[in-house]
Amino acid sequence: MADIADYIQALSIGTDASGITGKPADGFVAGGFAAFVQAITGKPPAIQQLPDRKARVVLSQEQVVIMRKWLDSQFWSVMKKSDSSLTLGMGPVIVPWALKYLIPAALLFVVAGWLGHWYLTR
């Protein structure tokens, strides 16, 4: 089991982000994201200072590869049926979200394609 001391370096990224941007909320987000990445990859990401009091949390190439593999494994583990005794009731969350965003976006692409086809064939 991980100890909070293992994540001090990741949490210091939050302090750095807050110092760069001047916004405490940015520090919380950066620190949480850095701890999340460190929990998956084993190493914390880096922070980069940008112009105009902005900051960016940057992953190394190795971390990018590990995070992609992790996302792939999470996606496929959600898609396949498991014999787990615990079920997460995400249906009431995912279905309305899809109705709100994904379906209108898909319809927008269909209409845009139809209008583009009509305009180009005139």
ZARO-520281 format. One record per atom (N, C-alpha, C): residue in one letter; atom name; x, z, y. Coordinates in Angstrom, 1 decimal. Layout:
<pts>
A | CA | X | Z | Y
...
</pts>
This chain:
<pts>
M | N | 0.8 | 0.0 | -1.2
M | CA | 0.0 | 0.0 | 0.0
M | C | 0.9 | 0.0 | 1.2
A | N | 0.5 | -0.8 | 2.2
A | CA | 1.3 | -0.9 | 3.4
A | C | 1.1 | 0.3 | 4.3
D | N | 2.2 | 0.6 | 5.0
D | CA | 2.1 | 1.8 | 5.9
D | C | 2.1 | 1.2 | 7.4
I | N | 1.6 | 2.0 | 8.3
I | CA | 1.5 | 1.5 | 9.7
I | C | 2.9 | 1.2 | 10.2
A | N | 3.9 | 1.9 | 9.7
A | CA | 5.3 | 1.6 | 10.2
A | C | 5.7 | 0.2 | 9.9
D | N | 5.1 | -0.4 | 8.8
D | CA | 5.5 | -1.7 | 8.5
D | C | 5.0 | -2.8 | 9.5
Y | N | 4.1 | -2.4 | 10.3
Y | CA | 3.5 | -3.3 | 11.3
Y | C | 3.8 | -3.0 | 12.7
I | N | 4.8 | -2.2 | 12.9
I | CA | 5.3 | -1.8 | 14.3
I | C | 5.8 | -3.1 | 15.0
Q | N | 6.5 | -3.9 | 14.3
Q | CA | 7.0 | -5.1 | 15.0
Q | C | 5.9 | -6.1 | 15.3
A | N | 4.9 | -6.2 | 14.5
A | CA | 3.7 | -7.1 | 14.8
A | C | 3.0 | -6.5 | 16.0
L | N | 2.8 | -5.2 | 16.0
L | CA | 2.1 | -4.6 | 17.1
L | C | 2.8 | -4.6 | 18.4
S | N | 4.2 | -4.7 | 18.3
S | CA | 4.9 | -4.8 | 19.6
S | C | 4.7 | -6.2 | 20.2
I | N | 4.3 | -7.2 | 19.4
I | CA | 4.0 | -8.5 | 19.9
I | C | 2.7 | -8.4 | 20.9
G | N | 1.8 | -7.5 | 20.5
G | CA | 0.7 | -7.2 | 21.3
G | C | 1.1 | -6.6 | 22.7
T | N | 2.0 | -5.7 | 22.6
T | CA | 2.5 | -5.1 | 23.9
T | C | 3.2 | -6.1 | 24.7
D | N | 4.0 | -7.0 | 24.1
D | CA | 4.7 | -8.1 | 24.8
D | C | 3.6 | -9.0 | 25.5
A | N | 2.6 | -9.4 | 24.7
A | CA | 1.6 | -10.3 | 25.2
A | C | 0.9 | -9.7 | 26.4
S | N | 0.5 | -8.4 | 26.3
S | CA | -0.1 | -7.7 | 27.4
S | C | 0.7 | -7.7 | 28.6
G | N | 2.0 | -7.5 | 28.4
G | CA | 3.0 | -7.4 | 29.5
G | C | 3.1 | -8.8 | 30.2
I | N | 3.1 | -9.8 | 29.4
I | CA | 3.3 | -11.2 | 30.0
I | C | 2.0 | -11.6 | 30.7
T | N | 0.9 | -11.4 | 30.1
T | CA | -0.4 | -11.9 | 30.7
T | C | -1.0 | -10.9 | 31.7
G | N | -0.7 | -9.7 | 31.6
G | CA | -1.3 | -8.7 | 32.4
G | C | -2.7 | -8.3 | 32.0
K | N | -3.1 | -8.7 | 30.8
K | CA | -4.4 | -8.4 | 30.3
K | C | -4.3 | -7.6 | 29.0
P | N | -4.9 | -6.4 | 29.0
P | CA | -4.8 | -5.6 | 27.8
P | C | -5.5 | -6.2 | 26.6
A | N | -6.6 | -7.0 | 26.9
A | CA | -7.3 | -7.6 | 25.8
A | C | -6.4 | -8.6 | 25.1
D | N | -5.6 | -9.3 | 25.8
D | CA | -4.7 | -10.3 | 25.2
D | C | -3.7 | -9.6 | 24.2
G | N | -3.3 | -8.4 | 24.6
G | CA | -2.4 | -7.6 | 23.8
G | C | -3.1 | -7.2 | 22.5
F | N | -4.3 | -6.8 | 22.5
F | CA | -5.0 | -6.4 | 21.3
F | C | -5.2 | -7.6 | 20.4
V | N | -5.6 | -8.8 | 20.9
V | CA | -5.7 | -10.0 | 20.1
V | C | -4.4 | -10.4 | 19.5
A | N | -3.4 | -10.5 | 20.3
A | CA | -2.0 | -10.9 | 19.8
A | C | -1.5 | -9.9 | 18.8
G | N | -1.7 | -8.6 | 19.0
G | CA | -1.2 | -7.7 | 18.0
G | C | -2.0 | -7.7 | 16.7
G | N | -3.3 | -7.9 | 16.8
G | CA | -4.1 | -8.0 | 15.6
G | C | -3.8 | -9.3 | 14.8
F | N | -3.6 | -10.4 | 15.6
F | CA | -3.3 | -11.7 | 14.9
F | C | -1.9 | -11.6 | 14.3
A | N | -0.9 | -11.0 | 15.0
A | CA | 0.4 | -10.8 | 14.4
A | C | 0.4 | -10.0 | 13.1
A | N | -0.4 | -8.9 | 13.1
A | CA | -0.5 | -8.1 | 11.9
A | C | -1.1 | -8.8 | 10.8
F | N | -2.1 | -9.6 | 11.1
F | CA | -2.8 | -10.4 | 10.1
F | C | -1.8 | -11.4 | 9.5
V | N | -1.1 | -12.1 | 10.3
V | CA | -0.1 | -13.1 | 9.8
V | C | 1.0 | -12.4 | 9.0
Q | N | 1.4 | -11.2 | 9.5
Q | CA | 2.5 | -10.5 | 8.7
Q | C | 1.9 | -10.0 | 7.4
A | N | 0.7 | -9.6 | 7.3
A | CA | 0.1 | -9.1 | 6.0
A | C | 0.1 | -10.3 | 5.0
I | N | -0.1 | -11.5 | 5.5
I | CA | -0.1 | -12.6 | 4.5
I | C | 1.3 | -13.2 | 4.2
T | N | 2.1 | -13.3 | 5.3
T | CA | 3.4 | -14.0 | 5.1
T | C | 4.6 | -13.0 | 4.8
G | N | 4.4 | -11.8 | 5.2
G | CA | 5.5 | -10.8 | 5.0
G | C | 6.3 | -10.6 | 6.3
K | N | 6.2 | -11.5 | 7.2
K | CA | 7.0 | -11.4 | 8.5
K | C | 6.1 | -11.6 | 9.7
P | N | 6.4 | -10.9 | 10.8
P | CA | 5.5 | -11.1 | 12.0
P | C | 5.9 | -12.4 | 12.7
P | N | 4.9 | -13.0 | 13.4
P | CA | 5.3 | -14.2 | 14.2
P | C | 6.1 | -13.9 | 15.4
A | N | 6.4 | -14.8 | 16.2
A | CA | 7.1 | -14.6 | 17.4
A | C | 6.2 | -14.8 | 18.6
I | N | 6.6 | -14.3 | 19.8
I | CA | 5.8 | -14.5 | 21.0
I | C | 6.6 | -15.4 | 21.9
Q | N | 5.9 | -16.3 | 22.6
Q | CA | 6.6 | -17.2 | 23.5
Q | C | 6.0 | -17.0 | 24.9
Q | N | 6.8 | -16.9 | 25.9
Q | CA | 6.3 | -16.8 | 27.3
Q | C | 6.1 | -18.2 | 27.9
L | N | 4.9 | -18.5 | 28.4
L | CA | 4.6 | -19.7 | 29.0
L | C | 4.5 | -19.6 | 30.5
P | N | 4.6 | -20.6 | 31.3
P | CA | 4.4 | -20.5 | 32.7
P | C | 3.0 | -20.0 | 33.1
D | N | 2.8 | -19.5 | 34.3
D | CA | 1.6 | -19.1 | 34.9
D | C | 1.0 | -17.9 | 34.1
R | N | 1.9 | -16.9 | 33.7
R | CA | 1.5 | -15.7 | 33.1
R | C | 0.7 | -15.9 | 31.8
K | N | 1.1 | -16.8 | 31.0
K | CA | 0.5 | -17.1 | 29.7
K | C | 1.5 | -16.9 | 28.6
A | N | 1.0 | -16.6 | 27.4
A | CA | 1.8 | -16.4 | 26.3
A | C | 1.2 | -17.1 | 25.1
R | N | 2.1 | -17.3 | 24.1
R | CA | 1.6 | -18.0 | 22.9
R | C | 2.3 | -17.3 | 21.7
V | N | 1.5 | -17.0 | 20.7
V | CA | 2.0 | -16.4 | 19.4
V | C | 2.4 | -17.6 | 18.5
V | N | 3.6 | -17.7 | 18.1
V | CA | 4.1 | -18.9 | 17.4
V | C | 4.5 | -18.5 | 16.0
L | N | 4.1 | -19.3 | 15.0
L | CA | 4.5 | -19.1 | 13.6
L | C | 5.7 | -20.0 | 13.3
S | N | 6.5 | -19.5 | 12.4
S | CA | 7.7 | -20.3 | 11.9
S | C | 7.2 | -21.3 | 10.9
Q | N | 8.0 | -22.3 | 10.6
Q | CA | 7.6 | -23.3 | 9.7
Q | C | 7.3 | -22.7 | 8.3
E | N | 8.0 | -21.7 | 7.9
E | CA | 7.8 | -21.0 | 6.6
E | C | 6.4 | -20.4 | 6.6
Q | N | 6.1 | -19.7 | 7.8
Q | CA | 4.8 | -19.0 | 7.9
Q | C | 3.6 | -20.0 | 7.9
V | N | 3.9 | -21.2 | 8.5
V | CA | 2.8 | -22.2 | 8.5
V | C | 2.5 | -22.6 | 7.1
V | N | 3.5 | -22.9 | 6.3
V | CA | 3.3 | -23.3 | 4.9
V | C | 2.6 | -22.2 | 4.1
I | N | 3.0 | -21.0 | 4.3
I | CA | 2.4 | -19.9 | 3.6
I | C | 0.9 | -19.7 | 4.0
M | N | 0.7 | -19.8 | 5.3
M | CA | -0.7 | -19.6 | 5.8
M | C | -1.6 | -20.8 | 5.3
R | N | -1.1 | -22.0 | 5.2
R | CA | -1.9 | -23.1 | 4.7
R | C | -2.2 | -22.9 | 3.2
K | N | -1.3 | -22.4 | 2.5
K | CA | -1.5 | -22.1 | 1.0
K | C | -2.6 | -21.0 | 0.9
W | N | -2.5 | -20.0 | 1.8
W | CA | -3.4 | -18.9 | 1.8
W | C | -4.8 | -19.4 | 2.1
L | N | -4.9 | -20.2 | 3.1
L | CA | -6.2 | -20.8 | 3.5
L | C | -6.8 | -21.6 | 2.3
D | N | -6.0 | -22.4 | 1.7
D | CA | -6.5 | -23.2 | 0.6
D | C | -7.0 | -22.3 | -0.6
S | N | -6.2 | -21.2 | -0.9
S | CA | -6.7 | -20.3 | -1.9
S | C | -7.9 | -19.6 | -1.6
Q | N | -8.1 | -19.2 | -0.3
Q | CA | -9.3 | -18.5 | 0.1
Q | C | -10.5 | -19.5 | 0.1
F | N | -10.3 | -20.7 | 0.5
F | CA | -11.4 | -21.6 | 0.5
F | C | -11.9 | -21.9 | -0.9
W | N | -11.0 | -22.1 | -1.8
W | CA | -11.4 | -22.4 | -3.2
W | C | -12.0 | -21.2 | -3.9
S | N | -11.5 | -20.0 | -3.5
S | CA | -12.0 | -18.8 | -4.2
S | C | -13.4 | -18.5 | -3.7
V | N | -13.8 | -18.9 | -2.5
V | CA | -15.1 | -18.8 | -2.0
V | C | -16.1 | -19.8 | -2.7
M | N | -15.6 | -21.0 | -3.0
M | CA | -16.4 | -22.0 | -3.5
M | C | -16.7 | -21.8 | -5.0
K | N | -15.8 | -21.2 | -5.7
K | CA | -16.1 | -21.1 | -7.2
K | C | -16.8 | -19.8 | -7.5
K | N | -17.6 | -19.8 | -8.5
K | CA | -18.4 | -18.6 | -8.9
K | C | -17.4 | -17.6 | -9.6
S | N | -17.6 | -16.4 | -9.2
S | CA | -16.8 | -15.4 | -9.8
S | C | -17.7 | -14.4 | -10.6
D | N | -17.0 | -13.6 | -11.5
D | CA | -17.8 | -12.6 | -12.2
D | C | -17.6 | -11.3 | -11.5
S | N | -17.5 | -11.3 | -10.2
S | CA | -17.3 | -10.1 | -9.5
S | C | -18.6 | -9.2 | -9.4
S | N | -18.4 | -7.9 | -9.4
S | CA | -19.6 | -7.1 | -9.3
S | C | -20.0 | -6.9 | -7.8
L | N | -19.2 | -7.4 | -6.9
L | CA | -19.5 | -7.3 | -5.5
L | C | -19.9 | -8.7 | -4.9
T | N | -21.0 | -8.8 | -4.2
T | CA | -21.3 | -10.0 | -3.6
T | C | -21.5 | -9.8 | -2.1
L | N | -20.9 | -10.6 | -1.3
L | CA | -21.0 | -10.5 | 0.1
L | C | -22.2 | -11.4 | 0.6
G | N | -23.1 | -10.8 | 1.3
G | CA | -24.3 | -11.4 | 1.8
G | C | -24.0 | -12.2 | 3.1
M | N | -23.3 | -13.3 | 3.0
M | CA | -23.0 | -14.1 | 4.2
M | C | -24.0 | -15.2 | 4.5
G | N | -24.9 | -15.4 | 3.6
G | CA | -25.9 | -16.5 | 3.8
G | C | -26.7 | -16.3 | 5.1
P | N | -27.2 | -15.1 | 5.5
P | CA | -27.9 | -15.0 | 6.7
P | C | -27.0 | -15.3 | 8.0
V | N | -25.7 | -15.2 | 7.8
V | CA | -24.7 | -15.5 | 8.9
V | C | -24.4 | -17.0 | 8.9
I | N | -24.0 | -17.5 | 7.8
I | CA | -23.5 | -18.9 | 7.7
I | C | -24.6 | -19.9 | 8.0
V | N | -25.8 | -19.8 | 7.4
V | CA | -26.8 | -20.8 | 7.5
V | C | -27.3 | -20.9 | 9.0
P | N | -27.6 | -19.8 | 9.7
P | CA | -28.0 | -20.0 | 11.1
P | C | -26.8 | -20.6 | 12.0
W | N | -25.6 | -20.2 | 11.6
W | CA | -24.4 | -20.7 | 12.4
W | C | -24.3 | -22.2 | 12.2
A | N | -24.5 | -22.6 | 10.9
A | CA | -24.4 | -24.1 | 10.6
A | C | -25.5 | -24.8 | 11.3
L | N | -26.7 | -24.3 | 11.3
L | CA | -27.8 | -24.9 | 12.0
L | C | -27.6 | -25.0 | 13.5
K | N | -26.9 | -24.0 | 14.0
K | CA | -26.7 | -24.0 | 15.5
K | C | -25.6 | -24.9 | 15.9
Y | N | -24.5 | -25.1 | 15.1
Y | CA | -23.3 | -25.8 | 15.6
Y | C | -23.0 | -27.1 | 14.7
L | N | -23.0 | -26.9 | 13.4
L | CA | -22.5 | -28.0 | 12.6
L | C | -23.5 | -29.2 | 12.6
I | N | -24.8 | -28.9 | 12.4
I | CA | -25.7 | -30.0 | 12.2
I | C | -25.9 | -30.7 | 13.6
P | N | -26.0 | -30.0 | 14.7
P | CA | -26.1 | -30.8 | 16.0
P | C | -24.8 | -31.6 | 16.2
A | N | -23.7 | -31.1 | 15.8
A | CA | -22.4 | -31.9 | 16.0
A | C | -22.4 | -33.1 | 15.1
A | N | -22.9 | -33.0 | 13.9
A | CA | -23.0 | -34.1 | 13.0
A | C | -24.0 | -35.2 | 13.6
L | N | -25.1 | -34.7 | 14.1
L | CA | -26.1 | -35.6 | 14.7
L | C | -25.5 | -36.3 | 15.9
L | N | -24.7 | -35.6 | 16.7
L | CA | -24.1 | -36.2 | 17.9
L | C | -23.1 | -37.3 | 17.5
F | N | -22.4 | -37.1 | 16.4
F | CA | -21.4 | -38.1 | 15.9
F | C | -22.2 | -39.4 | 15.4
V | N | -23.3 | -39.1 | 14.7
V | CA | -24.1 | -40.3 | 14.3
V | C | -24.7 | -41.1 | 15.4
V | N | -25.2 | -40.4 | 16.4
V | CA | -25.8 | -41.1 | 17.6
V | C | -24.7 | -41.8 | 18.4
A | N | -23.5 | -41.1 | 18.5
A | CA | -22.4 | -41.7 | 19.3
A | C | -21.9 | -43.0 | 18.5
G | N | -21.9 | -42.9 | 17.2
G | CA | -21.5 | -44.1 | 16.4
G | C | -22.5 | -45.2 | 16.5
W | N | -23.8 | -44.9 | 16.5
W | CA | -24.8 | -45.9 | 16.6
W | C | -24.8 | -46.5 | 18.0
L | N | -24.6 | -45.7 | 19.1
L | CA | -24.5 | -46.2 | 20.4
L | C | -23.2 | -47.1 | 20.6
G | N | -22.1 | -46.7 | 20.0
G | CA | -20.9 | -47.4 | 20.1
G | C | -21.1 | -48.8 | 19.4
H | N | -21.7 | -48.8 | 18.2
H | CA | -21.9 | -50.0 | 17.5
H | C | -22.8 | -50.9 | 18.3
W | N | -23.9 | -50.4 | 18.9
W | CA | -24.8 | -51.2 | 19.7
W | C | -24.1 | -51.8 | 20.9
Y | N | -23.3 | -51.0 | 21.6
Y | CA | -22.6 | -51.5 | 22.8
Y | C | -21.5 | -52.5 | 22.4
L | N | -20.8 | -52.4 | 21.3
L | CA | -19.8 | -53.3 | 20.9
L | C | -20.4 | -54.6 | 20.4
T | N | -21.6 | -54.6 | 19.8
T | CA | -22.1 | -55.8 | 19.3
T | C | -23.1 | -56.6 | 20.2
R | N | -23.2 | -56.1 | 21.5
R | CA | -24.0 | -56.8 | 22.5
R | C | -23.4 | -58.0 | 22.9
</pts>
